Amino acid sequence: MPKVIFERDGRIGRVTLNRPEAMNAIDDELPGLLEAAIKAAEADPGVHVVILSGNGPAFCAGYDLKYYAEGNGNGQATQDMPWDPMKDYAFMWANTQKFMSIFRCLKPVICKVHGYAVAGGSDIALCADMIVMGEEAKIGYMPTRVWGCPTTAMWVYRLGPEKAKRMLFTGDKITGREAAAMGLVLEAVPEAELDARVEALAARMATVPVNQLVMQKMVVNQAVEALGLNETQRLATILDGITRHSPEGLNFKARAEAVGWKRAVEERDRGTWDWTANRPINPEA
């Protein structure tokens, strides 16, 4: 079963993440397959607009922590010591550029988010030109609490500094309704209306000539790039590697290996574990 699917439906290209059994979690192969699908849509002269979505219960639940945190992710997400930061950087920078194929695609990309677009899944979604979410879907980058820095750095470009800090200092997940109110996504609609709303938006855009769409996207993207997007992403990608090899990051991975990644993530996201001391936080201390 292909992990990413590209299909053309009239003037609409459909790119679908297809690891439903893992909530479309990111493994070593998915970023490259996503990039290939986006490039196929871009190269197809019949495609005017791309809809990016996820099969199954969620858009994307982020990196596959069963492999990267609990399992044998050494050499990819976490290396054995001594850590080679440039090897880490090369791996994560390659993934970041594959996600950015969405941003750089000459044709507009609408991301449809249901369920979850969290951690690395939010990196993917935020590269799209616009996002439509289900009202109760969740988006956030929880690894800012420990073990991550969003390498695409799109939070600040979509939200501005203060609201980006609000999300990245807490690692909170917010609903589609909250994300729309904050200006992070284009809009949020009831889950029952999500498909229809995205289809209507794509159909409206698909009536515009491809060259017109390309020119408008180039102008807007140039404004974002002129703000230093590439340099910000390089810093974020380097810091992402540091977060995973800091004392706290190594403690998180050891905890995931000891008790399973789901429990380690719950402790991280609830704020019940002291990753520096590597012990539970005493709420009365």
Backbone torsions as a table, in degrees:
resi	resn	phi	psi	omega
1	MET	NA	123.9	-178.9
2	PRO	-65.1	141.4	-178.2
3	LYS	-80.4	-20.2	174.4
4	VAL	-138.6	135.1	-176.2
5	ILE	-117.4	135.2	169.3
6	PHE	-118.2	130.1	175.9
7	GLU	-139.2	147.4	173.3
8	ARG	-106.0	132.1	179.7
9	ASP	-126.2	91.6	-173.6
10	GLY	64.0	-124.0	-179.7
11	ARG	-90.5	3.6	-176.9
12	ILE	-108.9	128.2	172.8
13	GLY	-94.7	133.5	-177.9
14	ARG	-114.3	116.8	176.7
15	VAL	-111.3	121.7	-172.8
16	THR	-126.1	122.9	170.8
17	LEU	-69.7	133.8	-167.2
18	ASN	-135.7	55.9	168.0
19	ARG	-121.4	61.1	-172.0
20	PRO	-60.8	-29.4	-179.4
21	GLU	-67.3	-19.0	179.6
22	ALA	-118.3	21.8	-177.5
23	MET	54.1	36.1	178.4
24	ASN	58.3	32.8	178.9
25	ALA	-62.4	150.3	-174.9
26	ILE	-83.5	122.0	172.7
27	ASP	-112.9	-168.4	-177.4
28	ASP	-63.7	-26.5	-173.3
29	GLU	-93.2	-31.2	-169.7
30	LEU	-59.8	-42.6	-178.9
31	PRO	-58.0	-43.3	179.2
32	GLY	-67.3	-37.8	178.0
33	LEU	-68.1	-36.5	175.8
34	LEU	-63.2	-47.4	178.9
35	GLU	-58.4	-43.5	-179.5
36	ALA	-62.4	-40.1	179.6
37	ALA	-67.2	-42.2	177.9
38	ILE	-63.0	-41.7	179.5
39	LYS	-67.1	-33.4	176.4
40	ALA	-65.2	-40.8	177.4
41	ALA	-65.8	-41.3	179.4
42	GLU	-63.0	-38.3	-176.1
43	ALA	-79.6	-17.0	-178.1
44	ASP	-77.7	114.5	-175.8
45	PRO	-65.5	-18.0	179.8
46	GLY	-83.1	-14.3	-177.5
47	VAL	-86.4	126.8	174.7
48	HIS	-101.4	-37.9	-173.9
49	VAL	-137.4	147.1	179.1
50	VAL	-115.2	133.4	170.3
51	ILE	-106.5	122.1	177.9
52	LEU	-104.7	125.2	-177.0
53	SER	-146.3	178.0	179.0
54	GLY	-125.6	141.0	176.9
55	ASN	-83.6	146.0	175.9
56	GLY	92.7	-153.3	-171.0
57	PRO	-78.9	-7.0	-176.4
58	ALA	-152.9	158.7	172.4
59	PHE	-67.5	-59.6	177.3
60	CYS	-165.4	127.8	-177.6
61	ALA	-92.5	14.2	176.7
62	GLY	94.1	-165.1	179.2
63	TYR	-65.8	147.4	-177.3
64	ASP	-74.7	92.8	-174.9
65	LEU	-71.4	-18.8	175.0
66	LYS	-61.2	-33.8	176.7
67	TYR	-88.0	-52.1	-169.1
68	TYR	-76.6	-33.5	-177.3
69	ALA	-102.9	-45.0	-176.9
70	GLU	-86.1	-31.1	-173.1
71	GLY	-101.5	-144.5	-171.6
72	ASN	-101.6	65.8	-179.5
73	GLY	-83.1	7.0	-177.3
74	ASN	-60.2	137.5	-177.2
75	GLY	92.8	-15.8	175.6
76	GLN	-115.1	-90.0	-176.6
77	ALA	-75.8	-35.8	179.5
78	THR	-138.8	126.8	-179.0
79	GLN	-98.6	157.2	167.2
80	ASP	-64.8	151.3	175.2
81	MET	-77.1	146.9	1.4
82	PRO	-75.0	136.3	-177.3
83	TRP	-72.7	134.7	174.8
84	ASP	-103.0	100.8	-174.8
85	PRO	-63.1	-28.4	-178.6
86	MET	-76.4	-31.8	174.0
87	LYS	-65.6	-43.2	176.6
88	ASP	-60.8	-47.7	-179.4
89	TYR	-59.0	-43.8	-178.4
90	ALA	-61.3	-41.2	180.0
91	PHE	-66.0	-49.6	-175.4
92	MET	-73.9	-32.8	177.1
93	TRP	-64.8	-38.5	177.4
94	ALA	-61.9	-43.1	177.6
95	ASN	-64.4	-41.1	179.5
96	THR	-60.3	-43.2	179.8
97	GLN	-67.2	-31.9	176.3
98	LYS	-68.1	-40.4	174.3
99	PHE	-63.2	-38.4	-177.7
100	MET	-71.0	-8.3	172.8
101	SER	-59.9	-25.4	176.7
102	ILE	-68.1	-47.6	178.7
103	PHE	-62.8	-40.7	-174.4
104	ARG	-86.3	-12.3	176.4
105	CYS	-52.6	131.0	-176.4
106	LEU	-64.4	-23.8	-176.7
107	LYS	-99.0	150.1	-179.3
108	PRO	-61.0	141.9	177.9
109	VAL	-122.9	121.4	174.6
110	ILE	-101.6	126.5	176.5
111	CYS	-99.7	126.3	178.3
112	LYS	-102.5	116.9	-174.6
113	VAL	-111.9	119.7	169.6
114	HIS	-124.3	157.3	177.9
115	GLY	70.1	-96.7	-177.0
116	TYR	-139.4	141.7	163.9
117	ALA	-133.0	85.3	-170.2
118	VAL	-125.3	157.7	179.9
119	ALA	51.4	-127.5	179.8
120	GLY	-60.2	-24.0	175.7
121	GLY	-66.5	-32.4	175.2
122	SER	-71.7	-33.8	173.8
123	ASP	-55.2	-45.0	-179.7
124	ILE	-65.5	-51.1	-175.9
125	ALA	-59.8	-42.1	-174.7
126	LEU	-72.5	-8.7	173.5
127	CYS	-79.8	-13.5	-178.1
128	ALA	-73.1	161.5	179.8
129	ASP	-71.3	-34.2	175.3
130	MET	-153.2	151.9	-177.2
131	ILE	-125.4	132.0	171.0
132	VAL	-116.7	125.9	-176.0
133	MET	-116.0	152.6	164.1
134	GLY	-67.1	146.5	-175.4
135	GLU	-59.9	-32.5	-177.7
136	GLU	-101.1	0.6	175.0
137	ALA	-64.8	158.9	-176.3
138	LYS	-119.9	140.7	175.1
139	ILE	-135.6	144.3	179.0
140	GLY	171.3	169.5	178.1
141	TYR	-127.3	80.3	-175.7
142	MET	-62.8	-29.4	-179.2
143	PRO	-63.3	-7.7	173.5
144	THR	-65.6	-15.6	176.4
145	ARG	-73.6	-32.6	171.8
146	VAL	-176.5	139.4	172.4
147	TRP	83.3	29.1	175.4
148	GLY	179.3	153.9	171.4
149	CYS	-141.9	126.4	-174.3
150	PRO	-64.6	112.5	-169.8
151	THR	-70.7	-26.4	177.9
152	THR	-78.5	-17.3	174.4
153	ALA	57.3	26.3	-174.5
154	MET	-76.3	-14.5	-178.7
155	TRP	-57.0	-48.3	-176.0
156	VAL	-68.8	-33.5	-178.5
157	TYR	-73.5	-24.2	178.2
158	ARG	-91.7	-31.6	-170.6
159	LEU	-110.2	-20.9	-168.3
160	GLY	85.3	168.1	-170.3
161	PRO	-65.4	-44.4	-172.7
162	GLU	-68.1	-46.4	-179.0
163	LYS	-71.4	-32.4	175.0
164	ALA	-63.5	-42.5	178.0
165	LYS	-63.6	-38.5	178.0
166	ARG	-57.1	-40.4	-179.6
167	MET	-76.4	-40.7	-172.6
168	LEU	-83.3	-24.3	176.1
169	PHE	-77.0	-22.1	-178.1
170	THR	-105.1	-29.8	-172.4
171	GLY	67.3	23.6	-177.9
172	ASP	-70.9	149.4	165.2
173	LYS	-94.6	135.7	177.4
174	ILE	-123.5	157.7	180.0
175	THR	-76.8	165.5	174.3
176	GLY	-58.3	-37.4	179.3
177	ARG	-61.1	-45.7	178.9
178	GLU	-67.4	-38.7	-179.1
179	ALA	-64.3	-38.5	178.0
180	ALA	-68.1	-42.0	179.2
181	ALA	-63.2	-33.5	-179.5
182	MET	-77.8	-18.7	-176.9
183	GLY	90.8	10.2	179.9
184	LEU	-72.9	-35.7	-178.9
185	VAL	-125.6	162.9	-177.0
186	LEU	-62.6	-50.0	-179.3
187	GLU	-164.8	163.8	174.7
188	ALA	-127.4	138.9	-178.3
189	VAL	-133.0	159.0	175.1
190	PRO	-53.8	143.7	-175.1
191	GLU	-53.5	-36.8	-178.7
192	ALA	-66.6	-18.9	-177.9
193	GLU	-104.7	-1.4	-172.1
194	LEU	-61.6	-50.9	-178.6
195	ASP	-58.4	-47.0	-176.6
196	ALA	-63.9	-39.4	-178.9
197	ARG	-66.4	-43.6	179.5
198	VAL	-65.6	-41.3	179.3
199	GLU	-62.5	-41.1	-179.5
200	ALA	-66.1	-41.7	179.0
201	LEU	-64.4	-44.9	179.5
202	ALA	-64.9	-39.9	-179.7
203	ALA	-64.3	-39.6	178.1
204	ARG	-63.4	-45.2	-180.0
205	MET	-68.2	-31.1	-176.7
206	ALA	-69.2	-12.2	176.9
207	THR	-81.7	-7.8	179.5
208	VAL	-87.6	139.0	176.8
209	PRO	-56.3	145.8	-178.0
210	VAL	-56.8	-42.6	-176.0
211	ASN	-64.3	-33.7	176.7
212	GLN	-65.6	-43.9	178.7
213	LEU	-61.9	-43.2	-179.8
214	VAL	-61.3	-44.7	-177.5
215	MET	-64.6	-42.0	-179.5
216	GLN	-65.9	-40.5	179.1
217	LYS	-65.8	-39.7	179.2
218	MET	-59.7	-41.7	-178.1
219	VAL	-65.3	-48.0	-178.0
220	VAL	-66.1	-43.8	179.7
221	ASN	-63.0	-36.1	178.7
222	GLN	-62.1	-37.6	178.5
223	ALA	-63.2	-39.7	178.5
224	VAL	-68.9	-45.0	-178.8
225	GLU	-63.4	-33.1	-179.7
226	ALA	-67.0	-17.9	177.7
227	LEU	-80.6	0.1	176.7
228	GLY	96.3	29.4	-177.3
229	LEU	-55.3	-47.0	-176.2
230	ASN	-61.8	-43.3	-178.8
231	GLU	-67.5	-39.2	178.2
232	THR	-63.3	-41.5	179.7
233	GLN	-66.4	-36.2	177.6
234	ARG	-63.1	-44.9	178.2
235	LEU	-62.8	-45.1	-178.6
236	ALA	-61.4	-38.0	-178.6
237	THR	-70.0	-39.9	175.4
238	ILE	-63.6	-45.4	-178.9
239	LEU	-66.8	-31.3	177.1
240	ASP	-59.5	-43.3	177.0
241	GLY	-63.4	-38.7	179.5
242	ILE	-65.2	-40.3	-179.6
243	THR	-59.1	-34.1	-177.4
244	ARG	-81.9	-12.1	-178.9
245	HIS	-120.6	8.3	170.1
246	SER	-71.3	165.7	176.0
247	PRO	-53.9	-42.3	-179.7
248	GLU	-67.0	-39.4	179.4
249	GLY	-64.5	-42.1	178.2
250	LEU	-68.2	-33.8	175.8
251	ASN	-65.8	-38.2	178.1
252	PHE	-63.0	-44.8	-179.7
253	LYS	-64.9	-41.2	178.0
254	ALA	-62.7	-39.2	178.4
255	ARG	-65.5	-41.7	178.6
256	ALA	-62.6	-38.9	178.2
257	GLU	-68.3	-32.1	-175.9
258	ALA	-80.3	-41.9	-172.9
259	VAL	-118.4	-0.3	-177.3
260	GLY	95.4	146.2	-172.9
261	TRP	-68.3	-30.2	-178.9
262	LYS	-64.0	-42.9	179.1
263	ARG	-68.8	-41.5	179.5
264	ALA	-61.3	-41.4	178.6
265	VAL	-65.7	-40.2	178.5
266	GLU	-62.3	-42.9	178.5
267	GLU	-64.1	-39.8	177.8
268	ARG	-64.2	-50.1	-173.1
269	ASP	-72.2	-29.2	176.5
270	ARG	-81.1	-17.7	-177.6
271	GLY	75.7	31.9	-177.0
272	THR	-100.9	2.7	-178.5
273	TRP	-126.1	135.3	175.6
274	ASP	-90.9	105.2	-173.6
275	TRP	-76.9	-20.2	176.9
276	THR	-74.7	-48.0	178.7
277	ALA	-84.9	-13.8	-179.9
278	ASN	58.2	54.9	178.9
279	ARG	-157.1	164.1	178.1
280	PRO	-61.7	148.6	175.0
281	ILE	-82.9	130.9	176.2
282	ASN	-85.0	110.7	-176.4
283	PRO	-63.0	-15.1	-179.1
284	GLU	-96.3	-4.0	-177.2
285	ALA	-72.9	NA	NA
